[in-house]
């Protein structure tokens, strides 16, 4: 294959793995406080049980939350359903507020961890592990440093093959 094909494949992989749709835009709306009688439940998942959550499709979840999901978020939704299914099988108590928080946390990217893995490679992952052990950062830094390491390895592999 030509080197340009490798670059295109790597670029496509990077495009699909990084969810940066909201990275550059922000909208601040200041409005008058609404009376408490008109505020609806901000967490629509708190109205359903874990078994009902497991039967949801991504389309039904979009209708329930009112937010459109992209392909990556749909995959994350299915992974979250799998985790909840495992928790139910083990007999753990599943609160839907925790499920909503996990779903919101899955889509957020930790740039520090990703850059550690991408720029420093295996050394960056070790640094992320040390930072996690000292309590300075959360476990998501280690996860994203591993993702950065994978991209680093792909780049090194492409350079070696050329």
C-alpha positions as CSV (number, residue, x, y, z in Angstrom):
1,X,0.0,0.0,0.0
2,X,1.1,3.5,-0.6
3,X,2.1,5.8,2.4
4,X,-0.8,8.1,1.6
5,X,-3.2,5.2,2.2
6,X,-1.7,4.5,5.6
7,X,-2.1,8.2,6.5
8,X,-5.7,8.2,5.4
9,X,-6.5,5.0,7.4
10,X,-4.8,6.5,10.5
11,X,-6.7,9.8,10.1
12,X,-10.0,7.9,9.7
13,X,-9.2,5.9,12.8
14,X,-8.4,9.0,14.8
15,X,-11.6,10.7,13.6
16,X,-13.8,7.9,14.8
17,X,-12.1,7.4,18.1
18,X,-12.1,11.0,19.3
19,X,-15.4,12.6,20.1
20,X,-14.6,16.3,19.7
21,X,-17.9,17.5,18.4
22,X,-18.4,19.9,21.3
23,X,-14.8,20.8,21.8
24,X,-14.9,24.2,20.2
25,X,-18.4,25.5,20.8
26,X,-20.1,26.7,23.9
27,X,-23.3,28.6,24.4
28,X,-24.1,30.4,27.6
29,X,-27.8,31.3,28.1
30,X,-28.8,33.3,31.1
31,X,-32.5,33.3,31.9
32,X,-34.8,34.0,34.8
33,X,-35.1,31.2,37.4
34,X,-38.1,29.0,36.7
35,X,-40.5,28.2,39.5
36,X,-40.0,24.8,41.0
37,X,-43.5,23.6,40.0
38,X,-42.6,23.7,36.3
39,X,-39.1,22.0,36.5
40,X,-39.2,18.5,35.1
41,X,-36.9,15.8,36.3
42,X,-33.5,16.6,34.7
43,X,-32.6,12.9,34.7
44,X,-35.2,11.0,32.6
45,X,-33.5,7.7,33.5
46,X,-34.6,8.0,37.2
47,X,-38.1,7.3,36.0
48,X,-37.3,3.8,34.7
49,X,-35.9,0.7,36.3
50,X,-32.8,-1.2,35.4
51,X,-34.7,-3.9,33.6
52,X,-36.5,-1.3,31.5
53,X,-33.1,0.4,30.7
54,X,-31.8,-3.0,29.4
55,X,-34.7,-3.2,26.9
56,X,-34.1,0.3,25.6
57,X,-32.9,0.8,22.0
58,X,-30.7,3.8,21.1
59,X,-33.7,5.3,19.3
60,X,-35.9,5.0,22.4
61,X,-33.1,6.4,24.5
62,X,-32.9,9.4,22.2
63,X,-36.6,10.0,22.5
64,X,-36.4,9.7,26.3
65,X,-33.5,12.1,26.7
66,X,-34.3,14.4,23.8
67,X,-30.6,14.3,22.6
68,X,-29.4,12.9,19.4
69,X,-26.6,10.3,19.7
70,X,-23.8,9.8,17.2
71,X,-22.3,6.4,16.3
72,X,-19.7,6.4,19.1
73,X,-22.4,7.3,21.7
74,X,-24.6,4.5,20.5
75,X,-21.7,2.1,21.0
76,X,-21.1,3.5,24.4
77,X,-24.8,3.1,25.2
78,X,-24.6,-0.6,24.3
79,X,-21.5,-1.0,26.4
80,X,-23.2,0.6,29.3
81,X,-26.2,-1.7,28.9
82,X,-23.8,-4.6,29.0
83,X,-22.2,-3.3,32.2
84,X,-25.7,-2.8,33.8
85,X,-26.7,-6.3,32.7
86,X,-23.6,-7.8,34.4
87,X,-24.4,-5.8,37.6
88,X,-28.0,-7.1,37.6
89,X,-26.8,-10.7,37.1
90,X,-24.5,-10.3,40.1
91,X,-27.3,-9.0,42.2
92,X,-25.9,-5.6,42.8
93,X,-28.2,-2.6,43.4
94,X,-28.4,-0.5,40.2
95,X,-29.5,3.1,40.6
96,X,-30.4,4.8,37.3
97,X,-28.8,8.1,38.5
98,X,-25.5,6.3,38.6
99,X,-26.1,4.9,35.2
100,X,-26.8,8.3,33.8
101,X,-23.6,9.7,35.4
102,X,-21.6,6.8,33.9
103,X,-23.1,7.4,30.5
104,X,-22.1,11.1,30.7
105,X,-18.6,10.2,31.9
106,X,-18.0,7.7,29.1
107,X,-18.0,10.2,26.3
108,X,-15.6,12.7,28.0
109,X,-12.1,12.6,26.8
110,X,-9.1,13.2,29.1
111,X,-6.7,15.2,27.0
112,X,-3.8,15.0,29.5
113,X,-3.9,11.2,29.5
114,X,-4.2,11.0,25.8
115,X,-1.2,13.3,25.2
116,X,0.9,11.4,27.8
117,X,0.4,8.2,25.8
118,X,0.7,9.8,22.4
119,X,3.8,11.9,23.0
120,X,5.7,9.7,25.5
121,X,4.4,6.3,24.6
122,X,4.9,3.6,27.2
123,X,6.7,6.1,29.5
124,X,3.5,8.2,29.4
125,X,1.4,5.3,30.6
126,X,3.8,4.7,33.5
127,X,3.6,8.3,34.4
128,X,-0.2,8.2,34.3
129,X,-0.1,5.1,36.6
130,X,2.2,6.9,39.0
131,X,-0.1,9.9,39.0
132,X,-3.1,7.7,39.7
133,X,-1.4,5.9,42.6
134,X,-0.5,9.3,44.2
135,X,-4.2,10.4,43.9
136,X,-3.4,13.4,41.7
137,X,-5.6,12.2,38.8
138,X,-8.5,9.7,38.3
139,X,-8.5,6.4,36.5
140,X,-9.7,7.9,33.3
141,X,-6.2,9.4,32.8
142,X,-4.8,5.9,32.6
143,X,-7.5,4.7,30.2
144,X,-6.9,7.7,27.9
145,X,-3.1,7.3,28.1
146,X,-3.6,3.7,26.9
147,X,-5.6,5.0,24.0
148,X,-2.8,7.5,23.2
149,X,-0.3,4.6,23.5
150,X,-2.3,2.7,20.9
151,X,-2.1,5.6,18.5
152,X,1.6,6.0,19.3
153,X,2.1,2.3,18.5
154,X,0.2,2.6,15.2
155,X,2.4,5.6,14.2
156,X,5.6,3.7,15.1
157,X,4.4,0.7,13.1
158,X,3.6,2.8,10.0
159,X,7.1,4.5,10.3
160,X,8.8,1.1,10.6
161,X,6.9,-0.4,7.7
162,X,7.8,2.5,5.4
